Amino acid sequence: NIDIIGFHGQTIFHNGDEKISRQLGDGNLLSQLVKKKVVYDFRQNDLKNGGQGAPLAPIFHKIISKEIKIDLPLCILNLGGIANITAIESDEDLTLVSCDIGPGNCLIDEWLRKKTEKKYDKGGSIAKLGKINTVILNQALDNQESLKTKNILSYDAKDFDLNFVCGLSLNDGAATITEFTGSVLGEAILDFLNKLGDKPRKILVCGGGRKNLTLIKSIKKKLVEKYTIENIDNHGIDGDFIESQAFAYLAIRSSLKLPISFPKTTGCKEPSTGGVLVQNF
């Protein structure tokens, strides 16, 4: 007995600086077909209010932190195609801090799809068999640091490419890409947390990338002891469905005209509602 559907669609282009976000999917048509209320187009209102349009899951991450009853401050790291992190500092919505931090699974998945019939590196097993090409890795990391210094980093999956490993074998390419991804994310997590102060905290990992043990190991190498990484599943939460559940929750908040994004999560000028509610039946 479904009351409302939160319909994110499939993102085909997103550029927060240019205030453009496009998702495949017709909310009006879906509502007509299933004869249910649908909330879709979640990002536009945030973009219009000066935000980046992403990430939108932090307010749901806060609900999860209450459910699993872990002491704050706490971080939730989502390893999807692009990785994002949320810091939950207190029970107040306005203290949520979040941002995209770099490639998650996008480069690793693209390499596997290019070289094999597989869609991803299950458990990181292929990368584990390979040898990291340190020369190529260091060049790629230097280039990433240069882009960071110039403040021209993008967090759209289509802005990353595999040219730096094009001459490597399947295993060595997977190993080098995974180490590159883990190094970038580890450094980004440290930068993010250093801006929040010197407090120890747990980092709970969700999304498909949490199952890539080689990637998780690479990220851990960059972190200091006061930051511990755990699989969110260890706390009774299925890490495969957090982002999809988040948009169901955002649909409810949108229907109630409650904010779904905040100045410290997307950079919007003030807490912003979002999502278009349609009833086309």
Solvent accessible surface area in square Angstrom, and as a share of the most:
residue,aa,sasa,rsa
1,N,185,0.95
2,I,99,0.50
3,D,111,0.58
4,I,40,0.20
5,I,41,0.21
6,G,25,0.24
7,F,53,0.22
8,H,47,0.21
9,G,26,0.25
10,Q,119,0.53
11,T,41,0.24
12,I,74,0.38
13,F,83,0.35
14,H,37,0.17
15,N,45,0.23
16,G,7,0.07
17,D,116,0.60
18,E,106,0.48
19,K,83,0.35
20,I,56,0.28
21,S,2,0.01
22,R,127,0.46
23,Q,38,0.17
24,L,103,0.51
25,G,47,0.46
26,D,77,0.40
27,G,0,0.00
28,N,64,0.33
29,L,85,0.42
30,L,41,0.20
31,S,0,0.00
32,Q,96,0.43
33,L,120,0.60
34,V,62,0.35
35,K,132,0.56
36,K,61,0.26
37,K,83,0.35
38,V,0,0.00
39,V,0,0.00
40,Y,45,0.17
41,D,44,0.23
42,F,4,0.02
43,R,28,0.10
44,Q,41,0.18
45,N,51,0.26
46,D,2,0.01
47,L,6,0.03
48,K,161,0.68
49,N,43,0.22
50,G,30,0.29
51,G,0,0.00
52,Q,76,0.34
53,G,0,0.00
54,A,18,0.14
55,P,8,0.05
56,L,4,0.02
57,A,3,0.03
58,P,3,0.02
59,I,3,0.01
60,F,24,0.10
61,H,0,0.00
62,K,14,0.06
63,I,63,0.32
64,I,7,0.04
65,S,5,0.03
66,K,103,0.44
67,E,121,0.54
68,I,25,0.13
69,K,171,0.72
70,I,25,0.13
71,D,127,0.66
72,L,60,0.30
73,P,26,0.17
74,L,0,0.00
75,C,0,0.00
76,I,0,0.00
77,L,0,0.00
78,N,8,0.04
79,L,0,0.00
80,G,20,0.19
81,G,38,0.37
82,I,32,0.16
83,A,0,0.00
84,N,16,0.08
85,I,0,0.00
86,T,0,0.00
87,A,0,0.00
88,I,0,0.00
89,E,40,0.18
90,S,38,0.25
91,D,89,0.46
92,E,115,0.51
93,D,40,0.21
94,L,101,0.50
95,T,41,0.24
96,L,1,0.00
97,V,27,0.15
98,S,6,0.04
99,C,47,0.28
100,D,35,0.18
101,I,7,0.03
102,G,0,0.00
103,P,0,0.00
104,G,0,0.00
105,N,21,0.11
106,C,20,0.12
107,L,2,0.01
108,I,3,0.02
109,D,26,0.13
110,E,80,0.36
111,W,0,0.00
112,L,0,0.00
113,R,141,0.52
114,K,128,0.54
115,K,88,0.37
116,T,35,0.21
117,E,179,0.80
118,K,111,0.47
119,K,138,0.59
120,Y,123,0.47
121,D,5,0.03
122,K,150,0.64
123,G,29,0.28
124,G,0,0.00
125,S,59,0.38
126,I,19,0.10
127,A,3,0.02
128,K,163,0.69
129,L,136,0.68
130,G,20,0.19
131,K,156,0.66
132,I,58,0.29
133,N,47,0.24
134,T,83,0.48
135,V,102,0.58
136,I,36,0.18
137,L,15,0.07
138,N,80,0.41
139,Q,118,0.53
140,A,12,0.09
141,L,44,0.22
142,D,97,0.50
143,N,88,0.45
144,Q,22,0.10
145,E,95,0.43
146,S,45,0.29
147,L,54,0.27
148,K,89,0.38
149,T,109,0.64
150,K,133,0.56
151,N,136,0.70
152,I,103,0.52
153,L,51,0.25
154,S,43,0.28
155,Y,77,0.29
156,D,16,0.08
157,A,42,0.33
158,K,131,0.55
159,D,88,0.46
160,F,28,0.12
161,D,79,0.41
162,L,11,0.05
163,N,109,0.56
164,F,50,0.21
165,V,0,0.00
166,C,86,0.52
167,G,73,0.70
168,L,28,0.14
169,S,64,0.41
170,L,54,0.27
171,N,51,0.26
172,D,44,0.23
173,G,0,0.00
174,A,0,0.00
175,A,5,0.04
176,T,0,0.00
177,I,0,0.00
178,T,1,0.00
179,E,25,0.11
180,F,9,0.04
181,T,0,0.00
182,G,0,0.00
183,S,6,0.04
184,V,15,0.09
185,L,0,0.00
186,G,0,0.00
187,E,81,0.36
188,A,21,0.16
189,I,0,0.00
190,L,30,0.15
191,D,49,0.26
192,F,16,0.07
193,L,1,0.00
194,N,95,0.49
195,K,172,0.73
196,L,39,0.20
197,G,36,0.34
198,D,113,0.59
199,K,98,0.42
200,P,91,0.57
201,R,12,0.04
202,K,74,0.31
203,I,0,0.00
204,L,0,0.00
205,V,1,0.01
206,C,0,0.00
207,G,11,0.10
208,G,44,0.43
209,G,1,0.01
210,R,12,0.04
211,K,103,0.44
212,N,11,0.06
213,L,125,0.62
214,T,32,0.19
215,L,0,0.00
216,I,19,0.10
217,K,140,0.59
218,S,4,0.03
219,I,0,0.00
220,K,101,0.43
221,K,126,0.53
222,K,71,0.30
223,L,24,0.12
224,V,73,0.42
225,E,168,0.75
226,K,65,0.28
227,Y,10,0.04
228,T,65,0.38
229,I,19,0.10
230,E,47,0.21
231,N,51,0.26
232,I,0,0.00
233,D,54,0.28
234,N,109,0.56
235,H,58,0.26
236,G,73,0.70
237,I,30,0.15
238,D,67,0.35
239,G,1,0.01
240,D,69,0.36
241,F,112,0.46
242,I,1,0.00
243,E,52,0.23
244,S,73,0.47
245,Q,88,0.39
246,A,0,0.00
247,F,21,0.09
248,A,51,0.40
249,Y,45,0.17
250,L,0,0.00
251,A,1,0.00
252,I,83,0.42
253,R,26,0.10
254,S,8,0.05
255,S,39,0.25
256,L,112,0.56
257,K,159,0.67
258,L,73,0.36
259,P,36,0.23
260,I,4,0.02
261,S,1,0.00
262,F,5,0.02
263,P,50,0.32
264,K,116,0.49
265,T,7,0.04
266,T,6,0.04
267,G,45,0.43
268,C,2,0.01
269,K,168,0.71
270,E,105,0.47
271,P,59,0.37
272,S,4,0.03
273,T,47,0.27
274,G,6,0.06
275,G,25,0.24
276,V,67,0.39
277,L,84,0.42
278,V,20,0.11
279,Q,107,0.48
280,N,60,0.31
281,F,117,0.49
